[in-house]
Amino acid sequence: MLRAADRPYSIEELTLDPPGPDDIAVRIAGVGLCHTDLLPRAQAGMPLPLVPGHEGSGVVEVVGSHVQGLAVGDHVVLSFDSCRTCANCRQARPAYCDTFFPRNMSGRNADGATNARDADGAPVSARWFGQSSFATRAVVDARNAVQVDPSLPLELLGPLGCGFQTGAGAVLNSLGTEVGASIVVFGAGAVGLASVMAARVAGAATIVAVDLNRDRLGLARDLGATHVVDGGADDVIRQIRRTVRGGADYALDTTGAPRAIATAIETLRTSGVCGLIGAPAGDLRISAAALCTGRTVKGIVEGDAIPHLFIPHLISLWQDGKFPFERLIEKFALDDIDAAERAALDGKVVKPVLVPQ
């Protein structure tokens, strides 16, 4: 639990309300640590104390009276929440739900309520992305749980519900990368490397990874990048344009850094498309000249994925050896969450996965 932005996490016992008619209780087997989980430290106004965590996987322990299709003992991957009734949800675009932010980034239910209390009976925000899975158990809306084969390594699957889904979905769904296309991926973290792997799956001919971390660039090559560029170089745009004559068909920014985004746009050919995934790290200024040739800049949330369809697709690709996401993961005990957070911030680990004992 995070009680203050500048303090370590605390391991505490909380009381969760019983699952409602549409809910399930899940015993968490593993949960990825995503950079979005760091936002409560960086942004004012988050309703602390908060239990973060939104890349959970686990075993169903309790099923609400209205739940269909899930039973006690089922293995599930948890993903983001949506209302299912707004215009975007009805058009199969749940990541653009009208109430996405209150449902996923407030730590509370859409109506502002919470379902957890600490030892003193004080309320705790415990619905981060509808799950708050930095925990041994989570109560979630059953519609946000994707059933998976119990023979799979359940503790490793949680990141498919957000980070890996976002990166791969951006390439395969949002950009619709074609066979033979060229794509430049800025940032070789978990999302960026998932994008690189997906670009290889899509059949892209040229896949350029840009990052400051040499080890990450080496890993990007192993996972499918045809070229890598040191993001700290003075001539990043020139290097990319020398590699991709006339500019890239697609660019994808996973960093949120305005300078990286501006560079990504400049690497595109005329009529190229730049997708923005990373959490914004400042105001973005784009010159009219950068867009007047027909380039497009689009924001992307959760890889435009429908989790119940896309997560099984990623698992199938993994089983075929085409999406080796396990290479990005290092496991930590849940009690070692502070060490896991430091390892992620230092760039020593691509995707920490916390495993409750």
N, C-alpha and C positions, 0 to 999 in steps of 0.2 A: 504494500500500500504506500502511496505517495502522499505524505501529509503536508509537505512544503516543497516548493520548487527547488530550493537550495539544500535540501536534506537528502540523505540516503533513503532508500526504501526501507520500510519496516515490515517484518513478518508478524502478522497479527491474526487472531481468530475472530472472524466476523460471523454474524447470524444472517442467513439469507432467508427471505420469505419463501414459503413453499411455492412450487411452480403453479402458475395459473392454468386455466383450462387449455390454453394454446401453447403452453411452455413445456420445456423439458429441463431436467437437471442433468448435467454432464460432469462426470469425473474426468478432469483434465489429464491427458497422457503426455502432452507436450504443447508448448506455445512459443511461437517465434517472437523475437524482439525486433520490432520494426521501427524505423526512424520516426514514424508518426507517433509512436508511443513516447517520444521525447518531447512532443509539443506541450504537454502540461508543465514541463519545466521552463519552456521558452515563451509561452504566451500567457499574458495576464487574463484573468477572468475565468480560468478553468475552475470547476467546482471541487476544490480540494476539501477534505481528503478524497482520494480517488484510487481505485484499483484499475490500472491500465491493462493492456494485453488484448490483442484482437486477431491473433493468428492461432487460435486454439484448435486442438483436436482431442477427442476423448471418447468415453463410453457412456451411453445413455443409462442413467440410474433410475429416473422417475419420468413418467409420461403423463401430461395433463389429460383431462377427460375428453377434450375435443380433438386431440392430436390423432392424425391418421398417417399411416405409412412408416411410423417409427415405433420401435418397441424397446423395452429394457434389454440391455446387452448389445444393442446396435453400436457400431463404430461410426463416428461422424467427424467431419471437418466443419468448423464454424466459419461463417463469413459475415459480411456486413448486413445491416438492417435496412429495410425499406417498407413503405406503406402498402404497396401493391395496388393502390387505388387511384393515385394521381395520374395525370396524362402521360408522363414519362414512364411510370411503372406499367401502365396499360399498353404502352408501345414497346415493352420488353427492354427498357432502359433503366433498370432499377438503381444504378449508381447515380442517376440524375434525379432521384426522387425529390419531390418538393420539400420533404422534411428530412433530407439526408443528414444535414448538420445537427439538428437537435437529436436525431435518433442515434447518431454515431459518434459525435465529437463533443457532446455535452457531459457524457458520463451518466446521463439520466435517461429515463424513458422520454418519449416525445412530449408527454404532458408535464415533464419536470420531476416526476416521482422517482424514487429509488427503492431498491428492494433489499438493502443491506444496512446493518447497524453494527457499531463496534461494541467493545466490552462494556462501555458506559451507556449504551443505548443511543448514541449519537448517530445520525444518518451518515452513510458513506456512499459516494458515487460509485456504482458498481454495474453500469450498463455501457461501458466504453465500447463503441462499435457493437452495441447490443449484447456484449458478452463479458467483458472484464475478466479475461482468462489468465492473468498472472495470479493464479489461484489453484487450489486443489479441486474446486468445484465451481461451476457457473450455472446460473439459471438463464436460459435464453429462449427466445421465440423459436418454436420448432421449425418454422419456415426458413430459418437461417442456417439450418443444419443439413449438410449434404452427406448422405449415407455412403460409406465406402466398404470395400471388401475387408473382412476381419483378418485376412491373411497378410495384409499390407503392414509395413512398419508404422503403426499409428502415430508414434511420438514425433515422426519426421514430417507428417503431412500438413500440419497447421499452416505453415507459410503459403501453401497453395490457396488459402482463403483470402489472402491480401497481396503480399509483396510479389510473389511469383506470378499470381494471377494478373496483377497490374502490369508487370513488365511484359509478359507474354501476350496478354490480351491487347496491349497497346499496339503491338506489331501485327498480330493476326486479325484482331477485330477492328480496332480504331483506324489504323492506317491501311489495313488490307494489303499488306506487302505482297507483291507479286513475285513469281519466279523470274530471276534475272535482274531484279531491282537492286538499287544501291541504297544503303541506310547508314547513317552515322549516329551512334549512341553516345551521349555525353553522360558520364558517370558509370563506373563499373562496380557499383554496389550490388545488392541482391536484386533490385528491380532492373538495373541496367544489364546485369549478366543474364537474367531471365529473358530480357529483350534480345540479347545476342543469341541465346539458344533458340528462341522462337524465330529469329530471322533466318537462322540456318534451316529450321524446319520448313519455313516458307519458301526456301529455295533462292534467297537473295544471293546475287552474284558477288556483291561487294558489301562487306560488313566491317565498318570502322568503329573501334571503341576508343573513347577519349577519357583519360583519367590522369590524376596526379600520382597515383600509387603504382609503382612498377610491378609489384607482385600481382596486383589486380589486372594489369594489362597482360601479364603472362597468362593468367587464368582465362582471361577473355579469349586469347588466342587458342588455348586448349579447348574452349567451349564453342568455337566457331567463328570468331573474328578473323577476317582475312587480313586486316591491317590494324595497327594500334598507333595512337598518337599521344605523346605526353602533353597533357592539358596545360602544363606550365610553360610550354615553349612560346616564343614570341611570334611564331609563324604558323599557328594551328590552322588557320583558314587556308593558307597557301599549301600546307602539306596535304590537307584533305582535298583541295581542288586539283592538286597534282595527281592524287590517287583516283579521284572520281572526276573525269574530264567533263566540264560543263556544270558540275555541281551534282549533289546527291538528289535522288528521288524523294528520300525521306530523311528527316532528322528527328531525334527523340531526346529530350532533355529530362534527366531524372534527378538533377541537382537542385533545381529551383533558384539557382544563382542567376541574377539578371545578366551578368557578363557572359556566362556560358550560354544562356538562351539567345542573346544577340549574336554570338558566334555561330550557334547552331543554325539560325535563320540565314546567315550569310553564306553558309556552306551549301545551301540548296540551289538546285537549278531553277530556272523560271518555271513557275507552276508547281514547284515542289511543296511538300507539306511538312510542317514541324509540329510535333506533338509535345505537349508539356505535361509531365507527370509529377515532378518534384514539388514538395510543399514550398510555396513562395518564400524567398529569402530577401525580399525587398521589392520596391516598385520597379516595374519594367517599362522602359521607354523604347519604342520601335520607330525608326524613321519611316516616313511614308515611302521613301525610295526603296526600302527593303521589301515592300509589299506590292508596289505598283506594277510589278511584272507578272503578277498572278500567284505569288506565293501565298500559302495559307498557314495560319498559326491556330492551333486548336488545343483547348484544354481537355485532358483525359482523366477520368475518374474510374478507378478499379478496372482499367482495361476494357471498358464497355462490356464487361462479362456478365452473363447470367450464371451465377455460381453453380447451380444444379446441372448445367450443361457443360460449363467450361472446366470445372475441377475434374470431373471424370475424364475429360479429353486430355488434360495435362497428365493425369495418372497413366492413361493409355500410352501417351508419348514416352513417359518415363519407363514404362514396362518394355517398350520397344527400343530403349537405349537412346532416344532422340532428345530427351530433356532431363539430363542427369543432375537434377537440382540437389541431390544429396551431397554433391561435391562442395556445395556452398555452406553446409551446415556444420556447426560445432555445438555439441550438447553441454549444458551447464545444469547443475542442480538449481531448483527454484530458489533455494536459500542463497545461492551465489549470484543473485540478480545484479548486484552492484558491479561485480567483476565482469559479468556479461555485458553490461552497459558500457563499461570502460573499454572493453575489447572491441565493441562495435564503433565507438567514437574514435578510438585510436586507429581503426582500420585493420586491426589484427585478425578480426573474424568478420566474414561477410554476413552470415546469418546465424546469430546465437539462437539456440532453441532451449528453453527452460523446461526441465523435466521434474515435476513434483515427486518427492520421495515417498 
